[in-house]
Amino acid sequence: MKRLLALLVSLGILAVIYWRMDVTRLGPVFRACDPVWMTLSLGMVVPLTLATAWRLGQLMPCGARPGPAELNRLILVASVLNLILPSKMGDLAKAWFMKERGHVGGGQAFALVVFEKACDMLSLLLWCAFGLLLHPEKNVLFRTMTACVMAGLAGGILMLGSRGFSDLAFKISRRLLPKKWGLGLARLETAWRETHDFFWRDRARLARVAGTSVCIWFLHLLQIWMFMLALRAHTPLLASLALSPLAILAGLLPLTFAGVGTRDAALIFFFRHQLDTPTAAALGILCTMRYVLPAIGGLPFIPDYLPGLRTMKKQDVDK
């Protein structure tokens, strides 16, 4: 039901955007695009998937690390499930698949996925902070967003770097959040402690994974800038580094289907000085393709993982 409601919200936001803009104006934008830049920008999903799969392998203990083919399948299948399951459950399913196939234990698999997502969020905030600090626009809104991003980045670094700080954060969360979230929060706290202990034992691995995450997110943001070049909108790279992460963060709000709608509206708003509305709306469609293309690539592998997914759902129901 929640997924259906999220889909309806997404469709409603898109309907408002396209009605106010006149949807027929999208066609000329795509017809005028640069085919070379369009091919290169969409093709970025391949190196991004490979890099993300390589990072997942680095997260695992050496003796339990599967081959590159299996790592890429895990990433692609998670991409499919993230589109059809609520709240990025595809990533949790990925942890289940790693456990089921004997790569790592259940608790450690969940901890690895938690750390992977934490690295993603911190890397996104890092590039966003970098872009916002150097972005020439310094009105109240941008100063407020810069402060929020910097606070989020600092808090995330402290969560990863300080066991005492993370324990305090979870203690406060238990008091503030509804009791029905207690079990999930307890599991997350346990996974976070395992993550902290596991990665701080090997600082070289920690630095390698963190550095790879920063590079991966630079490639994500570079892909969005390449979309703009494909649409013949020559926006400065620095502006894209500052504003694209804000739109991505808007898409992470649990209001819509896979961020569709909120991300599109954020792109139109934040790039209003660089892009006209039809071009920004076209950029929103291309940004959605960043999630759709890996999901399409993962569809052929779904049958191999369906039995494990059914087992995971059954155990969740039993609990």
N, C-alpha and C positions, 0 to 999 in steps of 0.2 A: 504493500500500500504506500509506504514512504517513497519507494522508487517511482511509483506511478505519479505521486504528487510532485516529486522533484522534476519528472519529465514534463508535467503540465506547467510548472513554473518556468522551466527553460523555454518551452514553446510560447508561453505568454510573453516573456521578455523579448524573444526574437520577433514575435508578431508586432509588438510595439515599435521595436527598432526599425523593422522593414516597412511598416506602415508609415511611420513618420518620414522615413528616408525616401520611400518609393522603391520597392524591390527591383523594379525594372532597371534601375541605375547600376545594379551589380553586374549585369551582362557586359556592358562596355568596358568595365574595369578589368574583367578577366580576359576579354578579347584583346585588350591592349597590352597584356602582360608580356614580359620578356621570357620566351620559352626556355632559354638556356639557364637563366637564374631560377626559373620555376623548377626545372628538372634538378638542378643542383641542390636547391633548398629542400625540396621534398625528399631527395635522395639522402639527405643528412640523417634520416631515421636509421639507415643501415649502420654507419659508424657509431652512432649514439647507442644503438642496441648492442653492438659488439663491445663497446667500452663499458656499458653497464653490466653486461654479462661477465666481462673480465674482472670488474670490481667485485661482483658477487663471489667469484672464485677466490679472490684475495681475502675475502671476509671469512672463508671457511678454513678449518685446520688443514694443513697440507695433505695428511693421509686420507682425509675424507672428501677431498676436492674432486668433483666429477669432471668429465671432459668438456671442451668448449661447446660441443653440440648440445649436450644436456643443459649447460648453463644458459645458452641462448634460448632453448626451448622453455626453460623456467621463466625467463624474462618475457617471452612472447605470450605464453599462456597467462601469466599474471596480467599482461596488458589487456587480454580479452576479458578476463574476469573483472578487472577494474572498471570496465565499461558497463557491465551488466549487473554487478553486485554493488550494494551500497557501501559507502565509507571506505573506499580503497580496500575492500575485503580481498581483492585479488592478491595483495601483498601478503596477507595472513594465510591465504591458500598456498602461496608459494612456500611459506615456512612449513606448512603441513606436508607438502609434496617432498620437501627436502628431508623431513623426518621419515615419511613413509618409505622413501626409496633408500633409506639407510645412510644418507650422506652425513647427517649430524643428528644428535638427540633432539627431542621435542623442545625442551626449554632453550637449548642453545640455538635452534633454528629460529624460534620466535625472537630471541635476543639479537640475532644477526639481522633480521628484517627490521627490528626497531632501530638498530644502529644505522642501517642503510638509509632508512627514512630520515633519521636525525641528521645524517651527513648531507642528504639532499636539501633539507630545509635550511640548514646553516649555510650551505654553499649558495643557495638562492638569495638568502638574506645578505650574505657578504657582497655579492655582485650588486644587489639592489642598493646597499649602503654606499658602495663605491660610486655608483652612478648618481645617486641622489646628492652626495656630498659635492660632486663636481658639476652637477646640473646647474645651469645659470639661473633658472627660475627659483626664487627664494621667497615666495609668498607664504602666508600662514599655513595653508594646506600642506605645502611641500615641507615646511619646517616641522610640522606635526608628524607627517609620515616618516620623515628622516629620523625623528626622535623615537618613534615607535619601532621602526626597523632596527635601529641601533640597540634599543632596549631588548628586543627579541633576540638579536644576534648575541649580545652579551649574556643574556639569560641562558641561551642554548649552549654557549661555550662553558659557562659555569656548570650546567647540568652534566656535561660530558667530562669536565676537568676536575670537578670537586664532588667527592662522594658525600661530604657533609651537606653541601648545598642541595644536591639532588634529594637526599633523605628529608631535608627540611621542606623542599617543594612538594614532595609526595605527602608529607604530614599535613601541610596546609590544604592540599587538594582534597584529602580525605574529609576534612572538616567542612570545606566549602561546597563540594559537589554532592548531588543527590545520593542517597544510600544505595539506590538501585545500580549505580555505577561502581559500587564497592569491589565486586569480584573482578571486573575488568581492570580497575585501577590497581588492585593487588597483583594481578598477573603482569601488568605493565611494570610495576615497581620491581618485582622479582626479576623480570627480563632485563630491566635497566641495570640492576646490580650485577647480574651475570655479564652483561655487556661491558660494564665498567671494568670489572675484574679481568675479563678475557683480553680486552684490547690494551689495557695499560700494562699487561705483562710483556707485551711485544710492541715497543714504541716505534720501531721501524715499520711494522705493519700498519700501525695507527697513522703514521705520517704518510705512508703510501696510499692508504685508502682515502684519507682526508684530501690529499693533493689530487688524486684521481677524481674525487667528487667535485672539487672546485673546477677542474678542467672540463668535466662532463657538463656542468651547468653553464660554463662559458660557451660551449658548443651549442647548448639548447638556445641560449640567448642570441648567439650568432645566427642560428637558423632562423629565428624570428626576424632579425635584421635583414637576412637574405630574402625572406618573404617580401619585405618592403621593397627591396631592389627589384624583385620579380614583378611587383605591382607598379614599378617605375616611380616609386615614392622614395626619393633620396634623402632619407632621414639620417642625421649624424649617428654614428655608432654609440657615442656616449649617451645621447638621449634615449636610444633603445635600451641600453644597459640600465638606465635609471627607471624607465617607465614600463618596460615589458614585465619585469618581475612583479610590479604592483598589480598588473592585470592577471598574472598567473596566481598570485596570492588571493585575488578576488575570486578566481575560479575554484579555489580550494574550500571556499565557504560551503557548508553542507546545506545548501538551499536548492541547488539545481542538479540536473543530470550531467555528470562528468564535467561540471563547470560551464556547460554551454549556457549562454545567456548572460550570466554575471561577468564572465571573462570578456565576452563581446562588448557589453556595455562599458566595461572598464577600459578596453582598448579605445573605444570611440571617445570616451571622456578624457583619458590621459594624453592621447595623441591628437587632441583637437587642434592644437597649434601647428602640428606637422602634417596631418593627413585630413583630407575631406571625409565626410561621413561614409560615402560608398566605399572608399578605399580602406578605411578603418574596419568597416563591416566585412569586406573581403578578407582582410587580415585576420579577423576573428574566425572565419571559415577555415583558413589555412592553418591557424593555430589548433583548431579542433582536429584537423587531419594529422597533426603530430601524435595524437592519441589513437586515431582510427587506423592509420596505416600499420603500426605494430600489431594492433589487435587483429587486423586482417591476416597479417603474416602468422599469427598464432593459431588461427582457426583450424588448420590441418592437424595440429597436435592435440587439440582438445579431447578427441576420443580416447587417447592414451591416458589422460589424466582424470577422466570422468569417474571411474570407480573410486579413486582416492577422494574426489570431491564429494561423492555420495556418502562415503564413510565419515568424512569430516562433518557433514551436515547431520548425519544420524547421531554422532557422538554429541554434537551441540544440543540436539533435541533431547537426548537422554539426560544431559546435565540439567 
